[in-house]
Amino acid sequence: MKKIVLSAMAALTVSSLSVSADEVKLYQNAEGQVFTTPAANRTAIDMKKVSGTKKSITIVDKKSPDFLLGKQTHINMKFVADDNSDMWLKAGVRIQGTFESADTKKYNTDGTIKSKTTIPDAYLRRVRFEVAAGFNKWTSFVMDVRNDKANIDDKGEQTFNVGDAYVKIKKPFNTSLVNFKLYRAKIDISRTETVKSARVIAYDRPKVADEAAQYITHNRRGTNMQAYGNWDKKVHYQIAAGDGVYSGKLKDATGSTINGSVTQNSFFYGGKLVLSPFDGWEEKKRTETYFGQGKHFEIGASYWASENINYNDGTVSQKIDHTLTNLEMSAHYKGLFVQAEYFEFDGVVKAWGSAETGKSDGWYATSEYVIEELNFLAPFVRYESWDKFKGVDGYDYTAATGGINWYLKGNSIKAGLVYQTEKYGKNIGYKDIDTVKLTSQFFF
């Protein structure tokens, strides 16, 4: 009888408070009396069993710092089935808006100014609906539909398409060393390209990294199968093979897209290895935004090949092999974050209509400093240099970027002000572009 009364009292206590069962602490003695404070002759009551409450819907990241507008959220809201906790559904949204003004100065071949223009633009950099589903404790499915760059320039509303769409098989052998992804999942051709776009410092990634994203497979996630894992967060690896390049993103060194036929007679293949050699500095997740919390250091290298690409541009018909080498380093200590990457491309076509091929290489370095005392204001800088066809003058591209992000609710709500200056060599447009951007993001 005492236990029945006790259960009724405890359930009534929980239901009358606007808190979860985890936050209520009650104790009982041998006579069944209920207390709110512990003592030597009292034992804690399991409130979850008493109240029958379950955490079936979650969204807030409890480990998050307290930002001006509260703690940030996890990636998507999670709904867990009451009758099978291994089955769940996640759903969320991501929207990034940009207002910008671009001053473009074009040059004649002798270096004199050809024209000057100032063009304002407002567009949705990313618009995405994200969903994921857990089938059991090993297998889940992740996908999103997106309408990126809506209203940019004169392109109108664009259309929706599928981004990620992969099945993840997590620890099938009960070890973090072996996991699998199948279908449309990112291959790690670059750290900044692998980091989720909601977690990058600048919405527009370096152009040399964007080229790497198309050089091996379409948008770095052409249908593939991959194995990946880590050993004690010290060593991370990924190996993958799958569908190759897409003709709509196949460009020569000048940046022109091919106008002709393209077929490929082999899958792409390759892999990446990332090391965190220092104890206590392990990389636990791929992100560029740490909000001044913790520390990490890592270095990595990858090699990817996409061979037997046969094209006919109307003048030249030949076979080329694409290979990509990537080196990366990133680290953060409390508020300071630094990251740098190097890329080398082989099999670059100098210009459509010419059979000449060669190499291209480039790099970027970026850094951010989060000022927690100023409500997580974070100034950042980035510099990029890319020689789009080595050994020939006029193919150099450089860009310097600086700005400040304001993490109002972590990555869930943030705003930014960015200034970028770009310089294009004589053979790749011969122009300078200075752009000011006002950015914002809402994500959960």
C-alpha positions, 0 to 999 in steps of 0.5 A: 500500500505504501508503494502505491501511495508513494507512486501516486504522490511522485507522479502527481509531483512530476505532473504538477511541475513544468520540468522533466522527470530528469530534473525532479529528485525525490527520496524515500525512507524505509517507511515509505515517506517521501522527501525532497532532500537526501539523507543517510536513511533515504534512497533515490526514487527512479522518477522515469519509472514512477512517472512513465515519462519518456524523452521522445522528442529532442532538439536542444543541445544541452552541451551548447554554450548559452548564447544571446538567444539561448542554446543552439539546437542539434541537427534537426528535431528527433522523434523517437518511437515509444514502442521501439527506441531504435526507430526514430525520425529527424526533420529540420530546415536550413535557410541562408540569406544574402544581400550583397553589392559587387563592384566589378572592374574589367581590364583590356589586354593592355591593363587599361580599364575596360568597364566598371559596374556595381550590381546589388543582389539579394538571394537565398544562398541555401534553402533546404529541408532535411530528414533522417530515419533510423531503422534499427540500432545499426541502420539509418537513412539521411537525405535533403531536398534543396533549392540553393542560390534562388534569385541569384543574379538573373536565375529566378527561383531555380528548382528543387533537387536531392542533395544527400541521400544515403544509407548509413550502417553504423558499427555493424561489427560493434567497433568504431573502426568500420562503418559504411555509407551507401549512395549519395554521401560526401567523399572527403576531398576537402575538409571545408567541403565535408563540413556541413554548410551550416557549420562553415565560417563563410557561406561561400567556400574557397573557389579552389575547394569548390573545383575539387568538389566537382573534379572527381565526382558530381558535387562530391557526392555522386552515387558511391559506396564508402567505408569509414571509421576511427581509432580512439579519435586518433586516426580517421579514414575514409575509402570510397568508389562510385560514379564519376564526373558530370559533364555540366560541371566539367570545366577547362582552366579558363572556367568554361563548361564543356559544350560536347559529349562526355562519357566515363568508362570507370568509377572514381576511387580513393580515400583520406587519412586524418590524424590527431596525434596529441592527447586531449586534442582529438578531432571529434567532429568535422566543423569550423565553428567551435564557439570558443569551447575546447581544443583540437589539432589534426592533419590529413591527406587524401588521394582521389582518381577519376579516370577514363573520361572521354570527351568530344568538344566539337574540335578535340576528342580525347581521353583524360584522367583526373587525379586530386591530391589534398592536404589539410590542417586544422586546429583550435584552442578556445576562441582561436580557430585556424585551418588551411588546405592545399590542392593539386589537380592533374589532367586539367584541360587548358582550353576546350578546342585544345588537346593540351592538358596539365596541372593546377594547384592552389591553397587557402588559409582561414582563421576565426576568433570568437569573443565570448565576452561580446556575445560570441562575436567572431571576426574572421579572415581568409586568403586563397591562391589558385594557379589554374594552369601551372607553367603559363602566365595569366591563370592566377586567381587570388581572393582575400576575405574578411568579416565578422559573424555573430552567433546569436544562437550558435549555428541555429541563428547567426548573422554576418558581414563579409568583405571580399576582393578577388583578382582574375588573371588575363586568361581567366576573365582579367577582372577585379571584384569587390563584394560586400555581403550581409548574411544570415542563417536559421537552422535546426 
